[in-house]
Amino acid sequence: MEMIGDLNIIFDAPIRIPTPGKDALWSQLRQSWKALGINNMPFRQRQIAFFSANPLPGILCDDLSEDLLTFIPEEANEHHGLFQFPAKINNLVGKQKMRPPLRFFLFKNVDILMENRIFSVMKGNDRFDPISGRVPCSSDLERPADGHLPSAIITMDRYGLSNISHHLFDVLGRHIAMTVSATETNLSPDVPILVPATNGAYQNHVMTRLDIPHEVMPASRKTHIDTLLICSQVTVDEQEGFAHPAHMAHRATVQEMRRRINVNAPAEPQQKLYVSRRDSDRRQMVNEAELEDRLSSYGFQIVLPSTMTADQQLRALSEAKLVVAPHGAGLTNLIACQSGTMVHELFHPMKGTDAYAGLSHALDLPYSFSVLTDKGGDHKGHLDIEALCDQLSDTGML
């Protein structure tokens, strides 16, 4: 192991450490760095157990795949330049004039192992993690496969494991995009996506609602797959093409997702809804309690997603004619809103993306936003409540 620059740690050879040893080593490393006054870890924990962190280029999917299939070609991005956000708001959806294509690498006769929620792919003597391109080191790859699938799809990326918004709009959205595409009509809609056994309750609920076939991959089970498709967006080959949400709010994709979500909403939604983030320790609004009291006086229902089931969250949004919410995963449930529902998003000035603006546009939801004043440190912000109420009054919703 050698130190390069300030904090770049490089392992020159794979590290093979049993799980108990890995945990003990990680604990020792954390204590050592803390004693040195270093707060940020130089490398991810998962690299200790599974990877050589050699910075040289690893194996690319293009090196081993049989073909690269295009399901949605490059096309004009209807969301380009739609909204003008402050500089700190990341324009993931609206910054590109062209929407990048949705493509999948095709592999034949490979083995898959999921360990620590990481896919390891083995083809002949070659093994790789498609997301990072690094070489997995698990000894379980050496044993014979103990499962078999005729076909499967990997749409999981480095964000979709824990973030419900990325899981719905990216991981599941990519599968929906494949099914609405007309360019690869020979793909059976029954081909499952591979998901970890650690998927959360929300993720499992929406996956079932969307009727997406899936295969749960238990930890350490090695599975032989005759035909495997890996979305190019999640791979080291094309990480710059990462798109959120639902392939940059591809209209046909998100419209199909809303159709499948179907929560039997009323024909004319009547609720005014505020989606709270008061229990979050990130992007806090210092006067959120005051905002909730003020909106309640105008007849708003205040909902806290962390206290609700996935079905309750989706149903609440489906019954809303106006949604006001801070930027965050709570807005994932916009997928259940009916056309015409008004959306007003509240941004912290130092953090956020235009993901829900693009999603709103694709779902025909009139969209507007406000930006909080930075209160400094810990991403805390203050909202001008009077200005917000004036803005909502102009829409006739208060």
C-alpha positions in Angstrom: 0.0 0.0 0.0 1.4 3.4 -0.8 0.3 7.0 -0.3 -0.1 9.1 -3.4 -0.6 12.9 -2.9 -2.6 13.7 0.2 -5.2 10.9 0.7 -5.2 8.6 -2.3 -4.7 5.0 -1.1 -3.8 2.5 -3.7 -3.7 -1.3 -3.2 -1.3 -2.9 -5.7 -2.9 -6.3 -5.3 -6.3 -7.7 -4.5 -7.0 -7.9 -0.8 -8.7 -11.2 0.3 -10.1 -10.7 3.8 -12.9 -12.8 5.4 -15.8 -10.8 6.6 -14.9 -10.8 10.3 -11.4 -9.7 9.4 -12.7 -7.1 7.0 -14.9 -5.5 9.7 -12.0 -5.5 12.2 -9.6 -3.9 9.7 -12.2 -1.3 8.8 -12.7 -0.4 12.4 -8.9 -0.1 12.9 -8.6 2.1 9.8 -11.3 4.4 11.0 -9.7 4.8 14.4 -6.3 5.5 12.8 -7.6 8.1 10.5 -9.6 9.7 13.3 -6.5 10.0 15.4 -4.8 11.7 12.5 -7.6 14.2 12.2 -8.8 12.8 8.9 -12.6 12.8 8.6 -13.1 11.6 5.0 -12.2 8.0 4.2 -9.7 7.9 1.2 -11.5 4.9 -0.3 -14.8 3.1 0.0 -15.2 0.3 2.5 -16.3 -2.1 -0.1 -12.9 -1.9 -1.8 -11.3 -3.5 1.2 -13.1 -6.8 0.8 -13.7 -7.1 -2.9 -11.4 -5.0 -5.1 -8.0 -4.2 -6.2 -8.2 -0.4 -6.1 -5.6 -0.1 -8.8 -6.4 3.2 -10.7 -5.4 1.8 -14.1 -8.4 1.2 -16.4 -10.2 -2.0 -15.5 -12.3 -4.3 -17.6 -14.9 -2.6 -19.7 -18.2 -4.2 -20.7 -17.4 -3.5 -24.3 -14.4 -5.8 -24.0 -16.4 -8.9 -23.2 -19.9 -8.3 -24.5 -21.4 -9.9 -27.6 -23.3 -6.8 -28.8 -24.6 -3.4 -27.7 -28.4 -3.1 -28.2 -30.1 0.3 -28.6 -33.6 0.6 -27.1 -34.0 4.3 -27.2 -31.9 6.2 -29.7 -30.3 9.6 -29.1 -33.0 12.2 -29.6 -33.8 15.8 -28.9 -34.3 16.5 -25.2 -37.7 18.3 -24.7 -36.6 19.5 -21.3 -33.5 21.4 -22.4 -33.4 24.9 -21.0 -36.9 24.6 -19.6 -36.2 26.1 -16.2 -33.5 28.5 -15.1 -32.1 27.3 -11.8 -29.4 28.9 -9.6 -25.9 27.8 -10.3 -25.8 25.3 -7.4 -28.8 23.4 -8.6 -27.6 20.6 -10.9 -29.3 20.6 -14.3 -29.0 16.9 -14.9 -32.2 16.7 -17.0 -32.2 20.1 -18.7 -28.6 20.8 -19.6 -28.2 18.6 -22.6 -29.8 19.4 -26.0 -29.8 15.7 -26.9 -31.0 12.9 -24.7 -28.4 10.1 -24.7 -29.4 6.7 -26.0 -30.6 3.9 -23.8 -28.4 0.9 -24.6 -27.7 -2.5 -23.1 -24.6 -4.7 -23.4 -25.4 -8.3 -24.4 -23.5 -11.1 -22.7 -23.7 -14.8 -23.3 -23.0 -17.6 -20.7 -21.8 -15.6 -17.7 -21.8 -16.2 -14.0 -23.1 -13.6 -11.5 -22.4 -13.3 -7.8 -23.9 -10.6 -5.6 -21.9 -9.9 -2.4 -22.2 -6.8 -0.2 -24.9 -5.6 -2.8 -22.2 -5.6 -5.5 -22.6 -7.5 -8.8 -19.6 -9.5 -9.9 -19.7 -10.8 -13.4 -17.5 -13.7 -14.5 -17.1 -14.7 -18.2 -14.5 -17.4 -18.7 -11.4 -16.3 -16.8 -12.4 -12.7 -16.8 -14.3 -11.2 -13.8 -15.4 -7.6 -13.2 -17.8 -5.3 -11.5 -19.6 -3.6 -14.4 -20.2 -0.4 -12.4 -16.6 0.3 -11.5 -14.7 -1.9 -13.9 -12.5 -3.1 -11.0 -11.7 -6.8 -10.5 -13.6 -8.5 -7.7 -11.6 -10.7 -5.4 -14.2 -12.9 -3.8 -13.1 -16.6 -3.6 -16.8 -17.5 -4.1 -16.3 -16.8 -7.8 -14.1 -19.8 -8.0 -16.8 -22.4 -7.0 -19.4 -23.8 -9.4 -22.6 -22.0 -10.0 -25.5 -23.1 -7.7 -28.3 -21.4 -9.7 -29.4 -20.9 -13.3 -31.4 -18.3 -15.2 -32.0 -18.4 -19.0 -32.0 -14.6 -19.1 -31.7 -11.5 -16.9 -31.2 -7.8 -16.9 -29.0 -5.5 -14.7 -30.3 -2.0 -14.4 -29.0 -1.4 -10.8 -26.6 1.5 -10.5 -24.4 2.9 -7.6 -27.3 5.1 -6.4 -30.3 2.9 -6.7 -29.6 0.6 -3.8 -30.5 3.0 -1.0 -32.2 6.0 -2.7 -35.9 5.4 -3.4 -36.1 8.1 -6.1 -33.1 6.7 -8.1 -34.5 3.1 -7.6 -37.9 4.0 -9.0 -36.9 6.3 -11.8 -33.5 4.8 -12.8 -33.4 1.1 -11.8 -37.0 0.4 -12.6 -37.4 3.2 -15.1 -34.8 1.6 -17.4 -36.8 -1.6 -17.5 -40.0 0.3 -18.3 -38.1 2.2 -21.0 -37.1 -1.1 -22.6 -40.7 -2.3 -22.7 -42.1 0.9 -24.3 -39.3 0.9 -26.9 -40.1 -0.3 -30.4 -36.5 -0.7 -31.5 -35.9 -4.1 -29.9 -39.3 -5.8 -30.2 -37.8 -9.3 -29.7 -37.2 -8.7 -26.0 -39.6 -10.7 -23.8 -41.3 -8.5 -21.2 -40.8 -11.5 -18.8 -37.0 -11.1 -18.6 -36.3 -10.3 -14.9 -34.1 -7.6 -13.5 -31.6 -8.7 -10.8 -32.2 -7.1 -7.4 -30.4 -7.6 -4.0 -32.2 -9.4 -1.2 -31.6 -6.2 0.9 -34.1 -4.1 -1.2 -36.3 -1.9 1.1 -40.0 -2.0 1.6 -40.7 1.0 -0.7 -38.6 -0.4 -3.5 -40.3 -3.8 -3.3 -43.8 -2.2 -3.3 -43.3 0.0 -6.4 -41.5 -2.9 -8.2 -44.7 -5.0 -7.6 -47.0 -2.2 -8.6 -45.1 -1.6 -11.8 -45.4 -5.3 -12.5 -41.7 -5.6 -13.2 -40.4 -9.2 -13.3 -37.4 -9.6 -10.9 -35.1 -12.1 -9.5 -33.9 -11.7 -6.0 -30.1 -12.4 -5.7 -29.2 -13.8 -2.2 -25.8 -12.9 -1.0 -23.0 -15.3 -2.1 -25.3 -17.3 -4.5 -23.5 -17.8 -7.8 -25.8 -18.0 -10.7 -25.2 -19.0 -14.3 -27.0 -16.8 -16.8 -27.4 -17.8 -20.5 -28.2 -14.3 -21.7 -27.5 -11.2 -19.7 -28.2 -7.6 -20.5 -26.4 -4.8 -18.6 -27.6 -1.2 -19.1 -24.7 0.8 -20.4 -25.6 3.8 -18.3 -24.6 2.0 -15.1 -21.3 0.8 -16.4 -17.8 2.2 -16.2 -17.9 2.5 -20.0 -20.5 5.3 -20.0 -20.9 6.7 -16.5 -20.9 10.2 -18.0 -24.2 9.2 -19.5 -25.9 8.7 -16.2 -29.5 10.0 -16.4 -32.1 10.7 -13.8 -35.0 10.4 -13.5 -36.4 7.7 -15.9 -33.8 8.3 -18.5 -34.0 12.0 -18.3 -37.8 12.1 -17.9 -38.4 10.2 -21.2 -42.1 11.0 -21.6 -43.3 7.7 -22.9 -41.5 5.9 -20.0 -42.8 8.0 -17.1 -46.3 8.1 -18.6 -46.3 4.3 -18.7 -44.9 4.2 -15.1 -47.8 6.4 -13.9 -50.3 4.2 -15.8 -49.0 1.1 -14.0 -48.8 2.7 -10.6 -52.6 3.2 -10.7 -53.9 3.9 -7.2 -57.5 4.5 -8.2 -57.3 8.2 -7.6 -60.4 10.4 -7.6 -61.4 12.0 -10.9 -60.9 15.5 -9.5 -58.2 15.6 -6.8 -59.0 18.2 -4.1 -56.2 18.0 -1.5 -53.5 20.7 -1.0 -50.5 18.8 0.3 -47.2 19.8 2.0 -44.6 17.0 2.0 -42.5 17.6 5.1 -38.7 16.9 5.6 -38.7 17.9 9.3 -37.2 14.6 10.4 -34.3 14.8 7.9 -30.8 15.8 9.0 -29.9 17.0 5.5 -31.0 20.2 3.7 -32.9 21.3 6.7 -35.4 24.3 6.6 -34.9 26.1 9.8 -38.4 27.6 9.8 -40.2 24.5 8.5 -42.5 24.3 11.6 -43.6 27.8 10.9 -44.3 27.0 7.3 -46.3 24.0 8.2 -48.5 26.0 10.6 -49.0 28.7 7.9 -50.0 26.2 5.2 -52.2 24.3 7.6 -54.2 27.5 8.1 -54.8 27.5 4.3 -56.2 24.0 4.4 -53.0 22.1 3.5 -52.6 18.5 4.7 -49.1 18.0 6.1 -47.6 14.5 5.4 -44.3 13.0 6.6 -43.3 10.2 4.2 -41.1 8.4 6.7 -44.2 7.7 8.8 -46.2 6.3 5.9 -46.2 3.1 3.8 -45.3 3.3 0.2 -49.0 2.8 -0.7 -50.1 5.6 1.6 -47.5 8.0 0.1 -48.5 7.3 -3.5 -52.2 7.6 -2.6 -51.7 10.9 -0.9 -50.0 12.4 -3.9 -52.6 11.0 -6.3 -55.4 12.9 -4.4 -53.5 16.2 -4.5 -54.3 19.2 -6.7 -51.3 21.1 -5.3 -48.1 19.7 -3.9 -45.6 21.9 -2.1 -42.4 20.1 -1.0 -38.7 20.6 -0.3 -36.4 19.0 -2.8 -35.9 15.3 -1.8 -37.0 11.7 -2.1 -40.5 12.6 -0.9 -41.2 14.0 -4.4 -40.6 10.5 -5.8 -44.3 10.0 -5.4 -45.1 12.6 -8.0 -45.3 9.6 -10.3 -48.9 9.1 -8.8 -50.1 12.6 -9.5 -52.7 13.2 -12.1 -52.2 15.5 -15.0 -52.8 19.1 -14.0 -51.7 18.8 -10.4 -49.5 21.8 -9.5 -46.1 21.3 -8.1 -44.0 23.8 -6.2 -40.5 22.7 -5.1 -38.4 24.3 -2.4 -34.7 24.3 -3.0 -31.8 24.8 -0.6 -29.5 27.2 -2.6 -26.5 25.0 -2.3 -27.9 21.6 -3.1 -30.4 20.0 -5.5 -31.2 18.8 -9.0 -33.8 19.6 -11.7 -34.9 15.9 -11.6 -38.4 16.6 -10.4 -38.8 19.6 -12.7 -38.2 17.3 -15.7 -40.5 14.6 -14.2 -43.3 17.2 -13.7 -42.9 18.3 -17.3 -43.1 14.8 -18.6 -46.2 14.1 -16.4 -48.0 17.4 -17.4 -47.8 18.8 -13.9 -47.5 22.6 -13.9 -44.2 23.3 -12.0 -42.7 26.3 -10.1 -40.0 26.6 -7.5 -38.6 28.8 -4.7 -35.0 29.0 -3.4 -34.3 29.2 0.3 -31.7 31.6 1.8 -28.5 29.9 2.9 -28.1 29.9 6.6 -24.5 28.6 6.4 -23.2 25.2 7.5 -24.9 21.8 7.4 -27.0 22.8 4.3 -29.5 24.7 6.4 -31.8 27.2 4.8 -34.5 29.7 5.5 -37.7 30.1 3.4 -39.4 33.5 2.8 -42.8 32.2 3.7 -44.6 35.5 2.7 -43.1 35.4 -0.7 -44.1 31.7 -1.1 -47.7 32.5 -0.1 -47.8 35.4 -2.5 -46.6 33.1 -5.3 -49.2 30.4 -4.5 -51.9 33.1 -4.2 -51.1 34.1 -7.8 -52.1 30.6 -8.9 -55.4 30.9 -7.1 -54.6 27.9 -4.9 -54.7 29.6 -1.5 
